[in-house]
Amino acid sequence: MEQIIPLFNSVERLEAQLKLGKESGDYSKDLEFYMTVEFLLSYKGSKDTVASYRRELEKLLLWSRMIFKKPIKSITRSDIEEFIEFCKKPPLSWIGLEVADRFIQQNGKEIPNPKWRPFVNKTGNVYKLSDSGVRALFAVLNSYFGFLIQQEYIFVNPVALIRQKKRFLRTTQELPRIRRISNVAKEYLIAEAERMAQENPHIHERTLFIIKALLAMYLRISELTENDRWQPKMNDFHKDTDGRWWFYTIGKGNKEGEISVSDQMLDALKRYRTHLGLSPLPSIDDDSPLIFKYRKGHGGITSTRQIRGIVQECFDRTVNILLKEGKEEDAHELRHATVHWLRHTGISEDIKSGRPREHVRDDARHSSSVITDRYIDVSKAERHDSAKDKKI
């Protein structure tokens, strides 16, 4: 079987590759690769966008080289339809059971990670590409082929020729289920984070703070990491003239927002800052990083993967405890959860507690109440209860 090798690295490595390719003449030898690099780098102001576009275009280029065996330039509308179907049902050899780094260090050199795969399925069930995944794939491909037209590399966008994109989507009565962890798993997770912080405060006081921030303020992990447009600082926690505390952030879509800070979240901040040797609460001029690096140098964490790793360690330890205590269902759920589920869990719990929907919407920074409504499962429960005693 032909080895599946990742094509694209970090933004910094891509910039270096592009420069070297132009200097060495390799650019013209592998034009499609380098033009794709240029396309990705046009979004380098947002590392999240680069990561999502890289993921989809890596699949396209690998498919074109290993399956289609023709250049991107020759792809037609029917070929794109075939590629979409491929992404919906990729071969098992293309699917990994866990997220793996594209490249690893070996003997001082960076080499492709043999564990990396273009698709990931952590559930253990049959791989399924969600409707939102299909839509995202169409959007990326459409932008990409539009770019190639601008570069005069192709003259027709094959994605734009697909008139019935809906046929690639499943028709459902209800919106997709919101993925969240159970109340039992949440309680055990927080308890384990507390235990880790007691055992090794130097490392895990940070873990505890991150988990509480993700749950209590519905943060995305990108809102805890430094990038070109956002550097979370201690004084992003600030008090208004009435003594209420807020957290300022720049989130998805470069959108600014203020999140109300609960008393328990404020206590979590005080504990974290006290551990760092700082005053319990930040002053207006305290612009020190919110999430410190502990191992290399100073400053804030710049990698979302590192945040995922920090939380995943706590997930894994909690799963083991749940299994030991006979809570297999909760353990199974948490084993397949992602960090983003903590955001969903926090939002869902606040809505269930009776907090006004509009308040949750604004703290979650949803663009519409329709999105927030997806977290309301009361009507679904009531619908089932009313049907329970129906007679046939």
C-alpha positions in Angstrom: 0.0 0.0 0.0 1.3 3.4 -0.9 2.2 5.5 2.1 0.0 8.5 2.9 2.3 11.4 3.6 1.1 14.8 4.8 1.8 17.7 2.4 1.5 20.9 4.4 3.1 22.1 7.6 2.8 25.2 9.8 2.5 28.7 8.4 6.2 29.4 9.2 7.3 26.2 7.5 5.1 26.9 4.5 6.6 30.4 4.1 10.1 28.9 4.2 9.1 26.2 1.7 7.7 28.7 -0.7 10.8 30.9 -0.5 13.1 27.9 -1.1 10.9 26.6 -3.9 11.2 29.9 -5.8 14.9 30.2 -5.2 15.7 26.6 -6.3 13.3 26.4 -9.2 11.2 23.7 -7.6 8.2 26.0 -7.8 7.7 25.4 -11.5 8.3 21.6 -11.1 5.4 21.2 -8.6 3.3 24.2 -9.5 0.1 22.9 -7.9 1.7 22.3 -4.6 3.3 25.7 -4.4 0.2 27.5 -5.7 -1.8 25.8 -2.9 0.8 27.0 -0.4 0.4 30.5 -1.7 -3.4 30.2 -1.3 -3.0 29.0 2.3 -0.6 31.8 3.1 -3.1 34.3 1.8 -5.1 33.5 5.0 -2.1 33.5 7.4 -3.6 36.3 9.5 -5.9 33.6 10.9 -4.1 30.3 11.8 -7.5 28.7 12.4 -8.5 29.4 8.8 -5.2 28.1 7.5 -5.6 25.0 9.5 -9.2 24.3 8.3 -8.3 25.1 4.6 -5.1 23.0 4.9 -7.0 20.0 6.1 -9.4 20.0 3.2 -6.9 20.9 0.4 -4.5 18.2 1.7 -7.2 15.6 1.1 -7.8 17.0 -2.4 -4.2 17.0 -3.5 -3.6 13.5 -2.0 -6.7 12.2 -3.7 -5.7 13.7 -7.0 -2.2 12.2 -6.8 -3.0 8.8 -5.3 -6.5 8.0 -6.4 -7.5 10.3 -9.3 -3.9 10.2 -10.7 -4.3 13.4 -12.6 -3.4 17.0 -11.9 -5.8 19.5 -10.3 -5.8 21.4 -13.5 -7.7 18.6 -15.2 -10.5 18.2 -12.6 -14.0 18.6 -13.9 -17.4 18.9 -12.2 -18.0 15.2 -12.2 -14.5 14.6 -10.7 -15.3 17.0 -7.8 -18.6 15.1 -7.2 -16.5 11.9 -7.1 -14.1 13.5 -4.6 -17.0 14.6 -2.4 -18.3 11.0 -2.3 -14.7 9.9 -1.5 -14.6 12.2 1.5 -18.0 11.0 2.7 -16.7 7.4 2.6 -12.9 7.3 2.6 -11.1 3.9 2.7 -10.1 2.7 6.1 -6.4 3.1 5.3 -7.0 6.9 5.1 -8.7 7.1 8.5 -6.9 7.6 11.8 -8.3 6.7 15.2 -6.8 9.8 16.8 -5.6 13.3 15.9 -1.8 13.0 15.2 0.8 15.6 14.3 1.6 15.8 10.6 5.3 15.8 11.3 7.5 14.6 14.1 11.1 15.0 15.2 13.5 12.0 14.7 17.2 12.2 15.1 17.1 16.0 15.0 15.2 16.0 11.7 11.5 16.6 10.9 9.9 13.6 9.2 6.3 12.7 8.2 4.4 11.1 11.1 3.5 7.5 10.0 0.4 7.7 12.4 -1.1 10.7 10.6 -4.1 10.2 8.4 -6.2 12.7 6.3 -9.4 11.7 8.1 -10.0 11.1 11.8 -12.7 9.0 13.5 -12.4 8.8 17.3 -15.9 7.3 17.8 -15.1 3.8 16.8 -18.2 3.7 14.7 -18.5 4.0 10.9 -16.9 7.2 9.6 -19.5 9.9 8.7 -18.9 13.3 7.2 -21.4 15.6 8.7 -23.6 18.0 6.7 -21.6 20.9 8.1 -18.4 19.1 7.0 -19.7 18.8 3.5 -20.7 22.5 3.4 -17.3 23.5 4.7 -15.6 21.3 2.1 -17.6 22.9 -0.7 -16.7 26.4 0.6 -13.0 25.7 0.8 -12.9 24.1 -2.7 -14.9 27.0 -4.2 -12.5 29.5 -2.8 -9.5 27.5 -3.9 -10.6 27.0 -7.5 -11.5 30.7 -7.6 -7.9 31.5 -6.5 -6.5 29.3 -9.3 -8.7 31.2 -11.8 -7.3 34.5 -10.6 -3.8 33.0 -11.0 -4.8 32.0 -14.6 -3.9 28.4 -13.9 -7.4 27.2 -14.7 -10.3 29.0 -16.4 -13.4 27.2 -15.0 -14.4 26.6 -11.4 -15.7 23.0 -11.3 -17.3 23.5 -8.0 -19.5 26.4 -9.3 -20.8 24.0 -12.0 -22.4 21.8 -9.4 -26.0 23.1 -9.4 -27.5 20.6 -6.9 -25.1 20.6 -3.9 -28.0 19.7 -1.6 -28.0 16.2 -2.9 -24.8 15.6 -1.0 -26.5 16.6 2.2 -28.8 14.5 4.4 -32.3 15.9 4.8 -33.2 15.9 8.5 -36.2 17.2 10.5 -34.1 18.7 13.2 -30.8 20.5 13.6 -27.8 18.3 14.4 -27.4 17.2 18.0 -25.3 19.4 20.2 -22.3 17.3 21.5 -21.7 17.7 25.2 -20.5 15.7 28.1 -22.8 14.3 30.8 -23.2 15.9 34.2 -21.5 12.9 35.7 -18.5 13.2 33.4 -18.3 17.0 34.0 -18.3 16.5 37.8 -15.6 13.9 37.6 -13.6 16.0 35.1 -13.5 19.0 37.4 -12.7 16.8 40.4 -9.8 15.2 38.6 -8.5 18.6 37.5 -8.6 19.7 41.2 -6.7 16.5 42.1 -4.1 17.1 39.4 -3.6 20.7 40.6 -3.1 19.5 44.2 -0.6 16.8 43.1 1.4 19.0 40.8 0.4 22.7 41.1 3.3 23.9 39.0 1.8 22.3 35.9 -1.8 21.7 36.7 -3.1 24.8 38.3 -3.1 26.0 34.7 -5.0 22.9 33.6 -7.7 23.5 36.2 -8.0 27.2 35.2 -8.3 26.3 31.5 -11.0 23.7 32.0 -13.0 26.0 34.2 -12.7 28.9 31.7 -13.8 26.7 28.8 -16.9 25.6 30.8 -17.8 28.8 32.6 -17.2 31.3 29.8 -17.9 29.0 26.8 -14.5 29.8 25.4 -13.1 28.4 22.2 -9.5 27.2 22.6 -8.4 29.8 20.0 -9.5 32.4 22.5 -6.9 31.1 25.0 -4.0 31.2 22.6 -2.0 34.0 21.2 -2.1 34.8 17.5 -1.6 37.7 15.1 -5.0 39.2 15.9 -5.5 38.3 19.6 -3.2 38.0 22.6 -5.2 37.1 25.7 -4.0 39.1 28.7 -4.8 39.1 32.4 -6.4 42.6 32.2 -8.9 41.2 29.7 -10.6 40.4 32.9 -11.9 43.8 33.9 -14.4 45.4 36.3 -17.0 47.9 35.2 -18.1 51.0 37.3 -20.7 48.9 39.1 -18.2 46.3 40.3 -19.2 43.6 37.7 -16.5 41.6 36.2 -16.2 40.8 32.4 -13.8 39.1 30.1 -13.0 40.7 26.8 -12.1 38.5 23.9 -11.8 38.4 20.1 -13.3 35.2 18.8 -14.5 33.4 15.7 -14.7 35.7 12.6 -12.5 38.3 14.4 -15.6 39.3 16.4 -15.1 41.2 19.6 -17.1 40.2 22.7 -17.5 40.7 26.4 -18.4 37.7 28.5 -20.0 38.1 32.0 -17.8 36.5 34.7 -19.5 34.5 37.4 -18.5 34.5 41.0 -17.1 31.0 40.7 -15.1 31.9 37.6 -13.7 34.9 39.5 -12.7 32.5 42.3 -10.9 30.3 39.7 -9.1 33.4 38.4 -8.0 34.4 41.9 -6.7 30.8 42.6 -4.8 30.7 39.4 -3.2 34.2 39.8 -2.3 33.5 43.4 -0.5 30.3 42.3 1.4 32.5 39.8 2.5 34.8 42.6 0.3 37.6 41.4 -2.3 39.7 43.2 -5.7 37.9 43.4 -7.3 40.1 40.7 -5.6 41.9 37.8 -5.2 45.6 37.6 -6.1 47.6 34.6 -2.4 47.7 33.5 -1.7 44.0 34.1 -1.0 42.9 30.5 0.8 39.7 31.4 -0.2 36.6 29.3 -3.4 34.8 30.5 -2.1 31.3 29.8 1.6 31.1 30.5 4.1 28.8 28.9 5.8 26.7 31.5 8.6 24.9 29.6 10.0 27.0 26.8 10.7 30.7 27.4 8.2 33.2 28.5 5.0 34.6 27.2 1.7 33.0 26.4 0.8 29.7 24.7 0.5 30.2 20.9 -0.6 26.7 19.9 -4.2 25.5 20.1 -2.8 21.9 19.9 -1.0 22.5 23.2 -4.3 23.6 24.8 -5.9 20.5 23.5 -3.1 18.4 24.9 -3.4 19.9 28.3 -7.2 19.3 28.5 -6.9 15.8 26.8 -4.6 14.6 29.6 -7.3 15.5 32.1 -9.9 13.8 29.9 -7.8 10.6 29.8 -7.3 10.4 33.5 -10.9 11.1 34.2 -11.9 8.3 31.7 -9.8 5.8 33.7 -11.4 6.8 37.0 -14.9 6.5 35.5 -14.1 3.0 34.3 -12.8 2.0 37.7 -16.0 3.2 39.3 -18.2 1.3 36.8 -19.5 4.3 34.9 -18.8 2.8 31.5 -21.3 4.9 29.5 -19.9 8.2 30.9 -16.3 7.0 30.3 -17.2 6.0 26.7 -18.7 9.4 26.0 -15.8 11.3 27.5 -13.3 9.2 25.6 -14.7 10.4 22.3 -15.3 14.0 23.4 -13.3 16.9 22.0 -12.3 20.0 23.9 -15.0 22.0 22.1 -17.6 19.9 23.9 -16.8 21.8 27.0 -18.1 25.0 25.4 -21.3 23.2 24.3 -21.7 21.8 27.8 -21.4 25.2 29.5 -24.0 26.7 27.2 -26.4 23.8 27.6 -26.1 23.9 31.4 -26.8 27.6 31.6 -29.9 27.3 29.4 -31.2 24.4 31.5 -30.6 26.4 34.6 -33.2 28.9 33.5 -30.8 31.7 32.6 -32.4 34.0 30.0 -31.7 32.8 26.4 -30.6 36.3 25.3 -28.0 36.5 28.0 -26.5 33.1 27.1 -26.6 34.1 23.4 -24.5 37.2 24.0 -22.0 35.5 26.3 -21.7 32.7 23.7 -21.2 35.3 21.0 -23.8 33.7 18.8 -24.8 35.8 15.8 -28.4 34.7 16.2 -30.8 33.3 18.8 -31.5 30.5 16.3 -28.0 29.1 17.0 -28.6 29.4 20.8 -31.9 27.6 20.4 -30.1 24.5 19.2 -29.1 24.0 22.9 -32.6 23.9 24.1 -33.7 20.3 24.4 -36.6 20.8 26.8 -39.2 20.7 24.0 -37.7 17.5 22.7 -37.9 15.9 26.1 -41.5 17.1 26.6 -42.4 15.7 23.1 -41.1 12.3 24.1 -42.9 12.4 27.5 -46.2 13.3 25.9 -45.8 10.3 23.5 -44.8 7.8 26.1 -48.3 6.6 27.0 -49.8 6.7 23.6 -52.1 3.8 22.7 -51.8 1.8 19.5 
